[in-house]
């Protein structure tokens, strides 16, 4: 299988007008090569330029559902796996909490405004696709987090943020009622009871829980400085941290777990070491009856860091060593070269096939 994102902003450059030329080529390739089963990622950050205030636009949920329906009507005869929106947590963080991306909201009020908007979009997207493709399979994907502290006075803070890491899944399934530990917290941050009631009345369920876990970014230690300010710095995570996250997700939702993104920034040796660690972790989860059905290494080839958009640096300066394939510059072109991480990945796939896991 392969996760594949569709650039909505390129497809719908004018409201309600869709240009599928570029996507048609890709979908034709998938149709003609059935050994690759795509999981279509309909929104992987960002909205079309005409949509004022981006995700905060009051009609965003309806707009994204219109786009999803148009895609399903065109390709739904052979495209069966869908992710309505990748990483609501990161979208809400960058668009609503830290004012990094449009619409540049700040604070927890902004965070939950964006989270509710994208979650409504997920609900409506799933509903319209199901109308067009009755046998569609929905992989809800979000960034995973694990919070901990060495300070007893911050234990409640840890509980709050370890609950909040599941907020998208709780919202779309209509689970956030008056008895929920996040209910009063969300109301205090500006979410209305009517909004939470909307999710209860329009709830959908994922078929697969997609967890994105990066050992260098997904684990946070909560601490407080001498002035009382709380901070959440990244610390190095392990396979055991992912085991805790996956176990809790499976306990809550009783749906198969797909590790939809993982990788390691560093040398080939460090990437290979992480690959083996996370595979062993998933095998351990299966041993305790946690249904883990797959692992996705992202990115397939080295990526250009997000900061390239505004940093003024060259592509080469922003290249990060994450991939199964290495990108090298040759006469102005970035060439993809298979590296030892890819070979290790292939070896694991072959071994899995021989055991009958796949």
C-alpha positions as CSV (number, residue, x, y, z in Angstrom):
1,X,0.0,0.0,0.0
2,X,1.1,3.6,-0.5
3,X,-0.3,6.8,1.1
4,X,-0.7,9.4,-1.6
5,X,-1.8,13.0,-1.1
6,X,-3.9,15.0,-3.5
7,X,-3.1,18.8,-3.7
8,X,-6.5,20.3,-3.3
9,X,-5.3,23.8,-4.0
10,X,-4.1,22.7,-7.5
11,X,-7.3,20.9,-8.3
12,X,-9.9,23.5,-7.3
13,X,-8.2,26.8,-8.2
14,X,-11.7,28.4,-8.5
15,X,-14.6,27.6,-6.3
16,X,-16.5,24.5,-7.6
17,X,-14.3,24.2,-10.7
18,X,-12.1,21.1,-10.8
19,X,-9.1,20.5,-13.0
20,X,-8.2,16.8,-12.8
21,X,-5.6,16.6,-15.5
22,X,-2.6,16.1,-13.2
23,X,-4.5,13.7,-10.9
24,X,-5.8,11.7,-13.9
25,X,-2.2,10.7,-14.8
26,X,-1.5,9.5,-11.3
27,X,-4.8,7.6,-10.8
28,X,-4.4,6.0,-14.2
29,X,-1.0,4.7,-13.0
30,X,-2.6,3.2,-9.9
31,X,-5.4,1.7,-12.0
32,X,-2.9,0.1,-14.4
33,X,-0.6,-1.1,-11.6
34,X,-2.9,-2.9,-9.1
35,X,0.0,-4.2,-7.1
36,X,0.0,-0.7,-5.5
37,X,-3.0,0.0,-3.4
38,X,-3.3,3.7,-2.6
39,X,-4.6,5.3,0.6
40,X,-5.7,8.7,-0.8
41,X,-4.9,11.6,1.5
42,X,-7.5,14.2,0.5
43,X,-6.1,17.1,2.6
44,X,-2.4,17.2,3.6
45,X,-2.2,20.7,5.1
46,X,-3.5,23.8,3.3
47,X,-6.6,25.0,1.5
48,X,-7.2,26.6,-1.9
49,X,-6.1,30.2,-2.1
50,X,-9.7,31.5,-2.8
51,X,-10.9,30.2,0.6
52,X,-10.6,33.3,2.9
53,X,-9.3,32.5,6.4
54,X,-8.4,29.0,5.3
55,X,-9.6,26.4,7.8
56,X,-11.4,29.1,9.9
57,X,-13.7,29.8,7.0
58,X,-17.3,29.1,8.1
59,X,-18.0,27.1,5.0
60,X,-14.7,25.0,5.1
61,X,-16.5,21.7,6.1
62,X,-18.9,22.0,3.2
63,X,-16.1,23.1,0.7
64,X,-13.9,20.1,1.6
65,X,-16.9,17.7,1.4
66,X,-17.7,19.1,-2.1
67,X,-14.1,18.4,-3.2
68,X,-14.2,14.9,-1.6
69,X,-17.4,14.0,-3.4
70,X,-16.0,15.2,-6.7
71,X,-12.9,13.0,-6.2
72,X,-15.0,10.0,-5.2
73,X,-17.3,10.3,-8.2
74,X,-14.3,10.4,-10.6
75,X,-12.2,7.7,-9.1
76,X,-14.3,5.7,-6.6
77,X,-14.7,2.7,-8.9
78,X,-11.2,1.6,-8.0
79,X,-10.0,3.9,-5.2
80,X,-11.3,2.4,-1.9
81,X,-9.1,3.7,0.9
82,X,-9.4,7.3,2.1
83,X,-7.8,9.6,4.7
84,X,-10.1,12.6,4.9
85,X,-7.4,14.9,6.4
86,X,-3.9,14.1,7.6
87,X,-2.8,15.2,11.1
88,X,-5.6,17.4,12.5
89,X,-3.4,17.9,15.6
90,X,-0.5,19.5,13.6
91,X,-2.9,21.5,11.5
92,X,-4.6,22.9,14.6
93,X,-1.2,23.5,16.2
94,X,0.4,25.4,13.3
95,X,-2.8,27.2,12.1
96,X,-4.5,27.8,15.4
97,X,-2.0,27.6,18.3
98,X,1.3,29.0,17.1
99,X,0.2,31.3,14.2
100,X,2.7,29.7,11.7
101,X,0.3,28.9,8.9
102,X,-2.9,30.6,7.7
103,X,-5.2,31.7,9.2
104,X,-2.5,32.5,11.9
105,X,-4.6,32.1,15.0
106,X,-2.9,31.8,18.4
107,X,-3.6,30.2,21.7
108,X,-5.8,27.3,22.8
109,X,-8.9,29.1,21.6
110,X,-7.5,29.2,18.1
111,X,-6.3,25.6,18.4
112,X,-9.7,24.2,19.2
113,X,-11.4,26.4,16.7
114,X,-9.3,24.9,13.9
115,X,-9.6,21.4,15.5
116,X,-13.4,21.6,15.4
117,X,-13.4,22.9,11.9
118,X,-11.2,20.2,10.4
119,X,-13.0,17.5,12.4
120,X,-16.3,18.7,10.9
121,X,-14.7,18.4,7.5
122,X,-13.6,14.9,8.3
123,X,-17.2,13.9,9.3
124,X,-18.7,15.4,6.2
125,X,-16.0,14.0,3.9
126,X,-16.6,10.5,5.2
127,X,-20.3,10.8,4.8
128,X,-20.3,12.0,1.2
129,X,-17.6,9.5,0.1
130,X,-19.7,6.7,1.7
131,X,-22.7,7.8,-0.4
132,X,-20.6,7.5,-3.6
133,X,-18.4,4.6,-2.6
134,X,-20.3,2.3,-0.3
135,X,-17.4,0.0,0.2
136,X,-14.9,2.8,1.0
137,X,-12.5,2.2,3.9
138,X,-11.5,5.2,6.1
139,X,-8.1,5.6,7.6
140,X,-8.2,8.5,10.1
141,X,-4.7,9.7,10.6
142,X,-3.3,12.0,13.3
143,X,0.0,12.9,14.8
144,X,0.6,11.0,18.0
145,X,1.9,12.5,21.3
146,X,3.0,11.2,24.6
147,X,3.5,13.5,27.5
148,X,5.2,12.8,30.8
149,X,6.7,14.7,33.7
150,X,9.1,14.3,36.6
151,X,7.2,16.8,38.7
152,X,4.2,15.5,40.7
153,X,2.6,18.9,40.7
154,X,2.3,18.6,36.9
155,X,0.6,15.2,36.9
156,X,-2.8,16.7,36.1
157,X,-1.3,18.6,33.2
158,X,0.1,15.3,31.8
159,X,-3.3,13.7,32.1
160,X,-4.9,16.6,30.3
161,X,-2.5,16.6,27.3
162,X,-2.4,12.8,27.0
163,X,-6.2,13.0,26.8
164,X,-6.0,15.8,24.2
165,X,-3.9,13.8,21.9
166,X,-7.0,11.8,21.0
167,X,-9.3,14.8,20.6
168,X,-9.9,14.4,16.9
169,X,-11.0,10.8,17.2
170,X,-13.2,11.7,20.2
171,X,-14.9,14.5,18.3
172,X,-15.6,12.7,15.0
173,X,-17.1,9.7,16.9
174,X,-19.3,11.9,19.0
175,X,-17.7,10.8,22.3
176,X,-17.1,14.2,23.8
177,X,-20.2,14.6,26.0
178,X,-20.7,16.2,29.4
179,X,-19.0,13.3,31.2
180,X,-15.8,13.5,29.1
181,X,-12.7,14.7,30.9
182,X,-12.1,17.3,28.1
183,X,-15.7,18.6,28.0
184,X,-15.3,21.6,30.4
185,X,-11.8,22.3,29.2
186,X,-13.0,22.7,25.6
187,X,-15.9,24.9,26.7
188,X,-13.5,27.1,28.6
189,X,-11.5,27.5,25.4
190,X,-14.5,28.7,23.4
191,X,-16.0,25.5,22.0
192,X,-19.8,25.7,22.4
193,X,-22.0,22.9,23.7
194,X,-23.9,23.2,20.4
195,X,-20.7,22.3,18.5
196,X,-20.1,19.3,20.6
197,X,-23.7,18.3,20.2
198,X,-23.3,18.5,16.4
199,X,-20.6,15.9,16.6
200,X,-22.8,13.6,18.7
201,X,-25.6,13.9,16.1
202,X,-23.4,13.4,13.0
203,X,-20.7,11.0,14.3
204,X,-18.7,8.7,12.1
205,X,-16.4,5.9,12.9
206,X,-12.9,5.2,11.4
207,X,-12.2,1.7,9.9
208,X,-8.5,2.0,10.7
209,X,-6.7,4.2,13.3
210,X,-3.7,5.8,11.6
211,X,-0.9,6.8,14.0
212,X,2.0,9.0,13.0
213,X,4.9,8.6,15.3
214,X,8.4,10.1,15.1
215,X,10.8,9.3,18.0
216,X,12.4,12.8,17.6
217,X,9.2,14.8,17.7
218,X,6.3,12.8,19.3
219,X,7.4,12.6,23.0
220,X,7.3,15.7,25.3
221,X,8.4,16.2,28.9
222,X,6.2,18.7,30.7
223,X,8.0,21.0,33.1
224,X,7.6,24.4,34.8
225,X,10.2,27.1,35.1
226,X,10.9,29.4,38.1
227,X,8.3,31.9,36.8
228,X,5.6,29.3,36.7
229,X,5.6,28.9,32.9
230,X,4.8,25.4,31.6
231,X,6.9,24.1,28.7
232,X,6.6,21.0,26.6
233,X,10.0,20.3,24.9
234,X,10.6,17.4,22.6
235,X,12.6,14.6,24.1
236,X,14.0,11.4,22.5
237,X,11.2,8.8,22.2
238,X,11.5,5.0,21.9
239,X,9.5,2.1,20.7
240,X,8.1,1.7,24.2
241,X,6.5,5.2,23.9
242,X,4.8,4.1,20.7
243,X,3.6,0.9,22.4
244,X,1.9,3.0,25.1
245,X,0.2,5.2,22.5
246,X,-1.0,2.3,20.3
247,X,-2.2,0.3,23.2
248,X,-4.3,3.2,24.5
249,X,-5.7,3.9,21.0
250,X,-6.7,0.3,20.5
251,X,-8.2,0.0,24.0
252,X,-10.4,3.1,23.2
253,X,-11.5,2.4,19.6
254,X,-11.1,-1.4,19.0
255,X,-10.0,-0.7,15.4
256,X,-6.9,-2.0,13.6
257,X,-3.8,0.2,14.1
258,X,-1.8,1.3,11.1
259,X,1.5,3.1,11.8
260,X,0.9,5.6,9.0
261,X,4.2,7.6,9.4
262,X,7.5,7.0,11.1
263,X,11.1,7.6,10.3
264,X,14.3,9.0,11.8
265,X,16.4,12.0,10.9
266,X,20.0,11.0,10.8
267,X,22.6,8.7,9.3
268,X,21.6,5.6,7.5
269,X,22.9,3.6,10.5
270,X,20.5,5.4,12.8
271,X,17.6,5.1,10.4
272,X,18.1,1.4,10.1
273,X,18.4,1.0,13.9
274,X,15.1,2.9,14.3
275,X,13.4,0.8,11.6
276,X,14.3,-2.4,13.4
277,X,13.3,-1.0,16.8
278,X,9.8,0.1,15.5
279,X,9.2,-3.2,13.7
280,X,10.1,-5.1,16.9
281,X,7.8,-2.9,18.8
282,X,4.9,-3.6,16.4
283,X,5.6,-7.3,16.6
284,X,5.5,-7.1,20.4
285,X,2.1,-5.3,20.2
286,X,0.7,-8.1,18.0
287,X,1.9,-10.6,20.6
288,X,-0.3,-8.9,23.2
289,X,-3.3,-8.9,20.8
290,X,-3.0,-5.3,19.7
291,X,-4.0,-5.5,16.0
292,X,-1.2,-3.6,14.2
293,X,-1.7,-4.2,10.4
294,X,1.2,-2.2,8.9
295,X,4.1,0.3,9.0
296,X,4.6,3.2,6.6
297,X,8.1,4.9,6.4
298,X,7.7,8.5,5.6
299,X,9.2,10.2,3.7
300,X,10.0,7.7,0.9
301,X,12.9,9.9,-0.2
302,X,14.7,12.8,1.7
303,X,12.5,15.8,2.1
304,X,13.0,19.6,1.8
305,X,12.3,21.0,5.3
306,X,9.1,23.0,5.8
307,X,11.2,26.1,6.6
308,X,12.2,26.3,2.9
309,X,9.0,28.3,2.3
310,X,10.4,31.4,4.1
311,X,14.0,30.7,5.1
312,X,15.6,32.0,1.9
313,X,18.0,29.0,2.0
314,X,18.7,26.8,-1.0
315,X,17.1,23.4,-1.5
316,X,20.4,21.7,-0.6
317,X,20.6,23.6,2.7
318,X,17.1,22.5,3.6
319,X,17.4,18.8,2.6
320,X,16.9,16.5,5.6
321,X,18.2,12.9,5.7
322,X,15.0,11.0,6.4
323,X,14.3,8.8,3.4
324,X,14.7,5.3,2.0
325,X,16.1,7.0,-1.0
326,X,18.7,9.8,-0.9
327,X,18.3,13.0,-2.9
328,X,21.4,14.3,-4.6
329,X,21.8,17.3,-6.8
330,X,23.0,16.7,-10.3
331,X,23.0,19.6,-12.7
332,X,20.1,21.3,-11.0
333,X,18.0,18.1,-10.7
334,X,17.4,16.1,-7.5
335,X,18.1,12.5,-8.3
336,X,16.7,9.7,-6.1
337,X,19.3,7.1,-5.1
338,X,18.3,3.9,-3.2
339,X,20.2,3.7,0.1
340,X,20.9,1.1,2.7
341,X,17.7,2.0,4.6
342,X,15.6,1.0,1.6
343,X,17.5,-2.3,1.4
344,X,16.8,-3.0,5.0
345,X,13.1,-2.1,4.5
346,X,12.8,-4.4,1.5
347,X,14.4,-7.2,3.5
348,X,11.9,-6.8,6.2
349,X,9.0,-6.8,3.7
350,X,10.4,-10.0,2.1
351,X,10.7,-11.7,5.5
352,X,7.1,-10.7,6.3
353,X,5.9,-12.1,3.1
354,X,7.7,-15.4,3.7
355,X,6.1,-15.7,7.1
356,X,2.7,-15.0,5.6
357,X,2.1,-11.8,7.4
358,X,1.2,-9.9,4.2
